[in-house]
Amino acid sequence: MPGFAYDAIEYPGHPRPQTHPDRLAAIARLHGVPAAAPSRCSYLEVGCGDASNLFPLALAYPGSRFVGIDLSGAAVERGERMRVRLGLRNLSLQVADASTWDPGGTRYDYVCAHGFYSWVPAGVRDALLRLCRERLAPGGIAYVSYNALPGCHIRRMVWEMLRHHVRRFEEPSQRLRQAYAMLQFLEHGLIGGDAYVATVRAEIKRLLEDTDPAVLFHDDLGEINEPVSVTDFVAHAQRFGLEFLAEADYSEMTEEAAPPEIAAKLRQMAEADFLAKEQYLDYLKGRRFRQSLLCRSDAPLRRTPDPAVVMALEVAGEVSSATQPMDLAPGARMQFRGVHGSALTVDHPVAKAALLEIGERYPGAQTVAAMLACARERVGRVDPGEAGEDAEALCATLLTGFRLGLVGLTCESPRFAVHAGRRPRASALARAQLEAGSDGVTTLRSGVVRIADPVTRMLLRLLDGTRDREALLQDLAQRLADDPMALPDGQPPLSAGEWRVRLGKELERGLAEALGLALLVDERE
């Protein structure tokens, strides 16, 4: 295919919370690796694209240094324009080939390679791991994602059909059109009702309904797409002096969803061979994708996480009580649930109170030490002699909740407002994205949210920290009056005065929405 595919069709860029140094540092420290504080670190992203993953990090941690390299000149150019617009002097973007790039003498506390390892030749995969070996700081962490086996055996069936069909076409848009034509052909032509048909039909549905066309082009039609088992990936890393630490999505390592007798076998297996447990868990799940963390082989790695470390971390989570009425008394069992189906039953009063506090404070993060104090006060624990036992119970509960995906544990999470101040200010990145016409907005938690309501979109663009409520109301009403797209089709336009009346009760609702989405900057910054 002529030219560079990532220049021909833009790959959609977005932030990836699993690569965030606040998460990586917490996981590393739980396992004994002294990872650098996110606020004072050096961070390299290999295959950074347009740097969408790096912008929120560089904004959140002005005292850290971020570097991104990518082979796509078009993507780096887009990223550089945004970098200049945001004034990010702690971020450097370069067009470079990872297999030949010279980083000089710099050591990095974090190296990220998302969507890279499975999609490059073997020599470049070696170069990536060599770079990690040579440039990771002593407590450094590398994040490497890759397509995994055995699940990708299923994906590979459809990849091969699509690649066979588009083999005669070179022009990118033709290849993409033909890929969709082939998917339609398969969708309507599958014969029979056996397991093969059901499997292929499910893959077609995923590609047609849930996959961005650019992702389908680069991932499913890519000339190189090499899934690998976790066993083979770790063996490859070990040849370069690196060791498997954990999964960035920490709850993926839990065996709790398996039947009790199988979960017990997996735990027994982990005692003898931690990696074997991960491999057999993949067999049970049919895992397709991994986000593995590596450290240097000489790092003081501890396989079993240390609950005592939890006290030095921060916690956040969208947690709610599933037990009514709530009972914080000692021994009374309460079940807590997360948004993705995770659940945990707790009977310790301080642990129960803390989980309630975490849910009430979401999306804000709180230090576990401060959470302990709040929880003890909530249940009336005033005896200093009980503080040690309360701390131990809380740390154990939060670690279990982290393993289950109920709560998140982080280190120096980005700060964002929990109250809309007198002159509220939205993130500069979010405002720039909205002004550029993007429907996806990056939050200060490195997530992406869709803002469909035109009034909210306009309000966010005005939140630059210079306007109080009266000025916001006045300017928002005038801009909406001047915007023919502000109202649905068929509704007559409104004057600025009419908009002002309509918005009188809506301004605080819009600010509350921005707060809940972590889009407002902490006024203390």
Residue pairs with C-beta under 8 A, 6 or more apart in sequence:
1 170
1 172
1 175
1 223
2 170
4 71
4 72
5 172
5 217
5 218
5 222
6 49
6 70
6 71
6 72
6 74
6 75
6 218
7 72
7 73
7 74
7 75
8 172
9 172
9 173
9 176
9 214
9 217
9 218
10 50
10 74
10 75
10 78
10 214
11 49
11 72
11 75
11 214
11 215
11 218
12 212
12 214
12 215
13 49
13 50
13 51
13 52
13 53
13 75
13 79
14 52
14 53
14 440
14 442
14 448
15 52
15 53
15 55
15 56
15 442
15 446
15 447
15 448
16 53
16 114
16 446
17 23
17 445
17 446
17 447
18 143
18 248
18 249
18 291
19 45
19 53
19 112
19 114
19 143
19 248
20 38
20 57
20 410
20 446
21 35
21 36
21 38
21 41
21 43
21 57
21 61
21 64
21 109
21 110
21 411
22 38
22 314
22 410
22 411
22 412
22 413
22 414
23 248
23 408
23 410
24 35
24 110
24 141
24 143
24 248
24 293
25 35
25 36
25 37
25 38
25 141
25 410
25 411
25 412
26 313
26 314
26 409
26 410
26 411
27 141
27 245
27 246
27 248
27 250
27 293
27 409
28 34
28 35
28 139
28 141
28 245
28 293
28 295
29 35
29 309
29 312
29 313
29 411
30 305
30 306
30 309
30 310
30 313
30 399
30 409
31 245
31 246
31 301
31 302
31 303
31 305
31 306
32 299
32 300
32 301
32 302
32 306
33 139
33 141
33 245
33 295
33 299
33 300
33 301
34 138
34 139
34 300
35 109
35 110
35 139
35 140
35 141
35 411
36 42
36 109
36 110
36 137
36 139
36 140
37 411
37 412
38 60
38 61
38 64
38 411
38 412
39 61
39 63
39 64
39 412
40 63
40 64
41 61
41 64
41 65
41 109
41 110
42 64
42 65
42 66
42 67
42 106
42 107
42 108
42 109
42 110
42 137
43 54
43 57
43 64
43 65
43 66
43 67
43 108
43 109
43 110
43 111
43 112
44 66
44 67
44 68
44 69
44 103
44 108
44 110
44 111
44 112
44 135
45 51
45 53
45 54
45 66
45 67
45 68
45 69
45 111
45 112
45 113
45 114
46 69
46 98
46 111
46 112
46 113
46 116
46 128
46 131
47 69
47 70
47 71
47 98
47 113
47 114
47 115
47 116
48 54
48 68
48 69
48 70
48 75
48 76
48 79
48 93
49 70
49 72
49 75
49 79
50 75
50 76
50 78
50 79
50 82
51 68
51 76
51 79
51 82
51 83
51 91
51 93
52 79
52 442
53 112
53 114
53 446
54 66
54 68
54 79
54 91
54 93
55 82
55 83
55 86
55 88
55 91
55 429
55 442
56 414
56 427
56 429
56 442
56 443
56 444
56 446
57 64
57 66
57 446
58 64
58 66
58 86
58 88
58 90
58 91
59 86
59 88
59 427
59 428
59 429
60 414
60 415
60 444
61 90
61 412
61 414
62 90
63 90
64 90
65 90
65 92
66 90
66 91
66 92
67 91
67 92
67 93
67 94
67 103
67 106
67 108
68 76
68 79
68 91
68 92
68 93
68 94
69 93
69 94
69 95
69 96
69 98
69 101
70 76
70 93
70 94
70 95
70 96
71 95
71 96
71 97
71 98
72 95
73 95
76 93
76 94
76 95
79 93
80 93
82 432
83 91
83 93
85 432
86 428
86 429
86 432
94 101
98 116
98 120
98 124
98 127
98 128
98 131
99 123
99 124
99 127
100 127
101 131
103 131
103 135
106 135
107 135
107 136
107 137
107 140
108 135
108 136
108 137
108 140
109 136
109 137
109 139
109 140
109 141
110 140
110 141
110 142
110 143
111 131
111 132
111 135
111 136
111 140
111 141
111 142
111 143
112 142
112 143
113 128
113 142
113 143
113 144
113 145
114 143
114 145
114 291
115 145
115 219
116 128
116 144
116 145
117 125
117 128
117 144
117 145
117 146
117 228
117 233
118 146
118 147
118 224
118 225
118 226
118 227
118 228
119 218
119 219
119 222
119 224
119 225
119 226
120 128
120 224
121 224
125 236
126 240
128 144
129 236
129 237
129 239
129 240
129 242
130 240
132 140
132 142
132 240
132 242
132 294
133 240
133 241
133 242
133 296
136 142
136 242
136 295
136 296
138 296
138 298
138 299
139 295
139 299
140 295
140 296
141 245
141 293
141 294
141 295
142 242
142 293
142 294
142 295
143 248
143 291
143 292
143 293
144 233
144 237
144 291
144 292
144 294
145 289
145 290
145 291
145 292
146 227
146 228
146 233
146 289
146 290
146 292
147 155
147 225
147 226
147 227
147 228
147 288
147 289
148 227
148 228
148 229
148 230
148 282
148 287
148 288
148 289
148 290
149 227
149 228
149 229
149 282
150 229
150 282
150 283
150 286
150 287
151 282
151 285
151 286
151 287
151 288
151 289
152 227
152 288
153 227
154 199
154 203
154 286
154 288
155 203
155 220
155 227
155 288
156 227
157 199
157 200
157 203
158 186
158 200
158 203
158 204
158 207
158 220
159 220
159 221
159 225
161 182
161 186
162 179
162 182
162 183
162 220
162 221
163 221
165 178
165 179
165 181
165 182
166 174
166 175
166 178
166 179
166 182
166 221
169 175
169 178
172 217
175 217
175 221
176 213
176 216
176 217
176 221
179 216
179 217
179 220
179 221
180 208
180 213
183 204
183 207
183 208
186 200
186 204
187 201
187 204
187 208
190 197
190 200
190 201
191 197
207 216
207 220
211 220
219 225
227 288
228 236
229 279
229 282
230 244
230 275
230 278
230 279
230 282
230 290
230 292
231 275
231 279
233 290
233 292
234 243
234 244
234 275
234 292
237 243
237 244
237 294
238 297
241 296
241 297
241 298
242 294
242 295
242 296
242 297
243 294
243 295
243 296
243 297
243 299
243 301
244 274
244 275
244 278
244 292
244 293
244 294
245 292
245 293
245 294
245 295
245 301
246 253
246 292
246 293
247 253
247 290
247 291
247 292
247 293
248 291
248 292
248 293
249 291
250 402
250 403
250 405
251 342
251 402
251 403
251 404
251 405
252 287
252 290
252 291
253 278
253 281
253 403
254 403
254 404
254 405
255 262
255 263
255 266
255 267
255 277
255 281
256 263
256 403
256 404
258 266
258 281
258 284
262 284
266 277
266 280
266 281
267 277
269 276
269 277
269 280
270 276
270 277
270 303
274 303
281 287
295 301
305 399
307 392
307 395
307 396
307 399
308 395
310 368
310 394
310 395
310 398
310 399
310 409
311 368
311 369
311 372
311 391
311 395
312 368
312 369
313 367
313 368
313 409
313 410
313 411
314 365
314 366
314 367
314 368
314 409
314 410
314 411
314 412
314 413
315 358
315 365
315 366
315 367
315 368
315 371
315 398
315 407
315 408
315 409
315 410
316 358
316 361
316 362
316 363
316 364
316 365
316 366
316 407
316 408
316 410
316 413
317 338
317 355
317 358
317 359
317 362
317 401
317 406
317 407
317 408
318 338
318 339
318 359
318 362
318 363
319 336
319 337
319 338
319 355
319 356
319 358
319 359
319 362
319 401
319 406
319 407
320 336
320 337
320 359
321 334
321 335
321 336
321 337
321 355
321 356
321 359
322 334
322 335
322 336
322 337
322 343
323 333
323 334
323 335
326 334
326 352
326 356
327 334
328 334
328 349
328 352
328 353
328 378
328 379
329 349
330 347
330 348
330 349
331 347
332 347
332 352
333 345
333 346
333 347
334 345
334 346
334 347
334 352
335 343
335 344
335 345
335 346
336 343
336 344
336 345
336 346
336 355
336 359
336 401
336 406
337 343
337 406
338 404
338 405
338 406
338 407
340 405
342 401
342 404
342 405
342 406
343 404
343 406
344 355
344 397
344 400
344 401
344 404
344 406
346 352
346 355
346 397
348 390
348 393
348 394
348 397
349 379
349 381
350 372
350 375
350 376
350 379
350 381
350 390
350 393
350 394
351 375
351 393
351 394
351 397
351 398
352 379
353 374
353 375
353 376
353 378
353 379
354 371
354 372
354 374
354 375
354 394
354 397
354 398
355 397
355 401
355 407
356 378
357 366
357 371
357 374
357 375
357 378
358 366
358 371
358 407
361 418
363 416
363 445
363 516
363 517
363 518
364 416
364 418
365 408
365 410
365 413
366 374
368 394
368 395
368 398
371 394
372 387
372 390
372 391
372 394
375 390
375 394
376 382
376 387
376 390
381 387
381 390
398 407
398 409
399 409
401 407
402 408
402 409
413 445
414 444
414 445
414 446
415 444
415 522
415 524
415 525
416 427
416 443
416 444
416 445
416 518
416 519
416 520
416 521
416 522
417 424
417 515
417 520
417 521
417 522
417 523
418 515
419 515
420 508
420 511
420 512
420 514
420 515
420 520
421 523
422 468
422 469
423 465
423 466
423 467
423 468
424 463
424 465
424 511
424 514
424 520
425 463
425 464
425 465
425 520
425 521
425 523
426 460
426 461
426 463
426 464
426 514
426 519
426 520
426 521
427 442
427 443
427 444
427 519
427 520
427 521
429 442
430 441
430 442
430 443
430 460
430 519
431 460
431 461
431 463
431 464
433 440
433 441
433 442
434 441
434 451
434 457
434 460
434 461
435 461
439 450
439 451
439 452
440 448
440 449
440 450
441 448
441 449
441 450
441 451
441 460
441 517
441 519
442 448
443 449
443 517
443 518
443 519
444 518
444 519
444 520
444 521
445 518
447 518
449 517
449 519
451 457
451 460
454 480
454 483
454 485
454 486
455 476
455 480
455 486
455 503
455 506
455 510
456 510
456 513
456 514
458 476
458 479
458 480
458 483
458 486
459 472
459 476
459 507
459 510
459 511
459 514
460 514
460 519
462 472
462 475
462 476
462 479
463 472
463 514
463 520
465 521
467 475
469 507
472 507
473 500
473 503
473 504
473 507
474 500
476 499
476 503
476 507
477 496
477 497
477 499
477 500
477 503
478 496
478 499
480 486
480 494
480 496
480 499
480 503
481 493
481 494
481 495
481 496
481 498
481 499
484 493
486 494
487 493
487 494
494 502
511 520
514 520
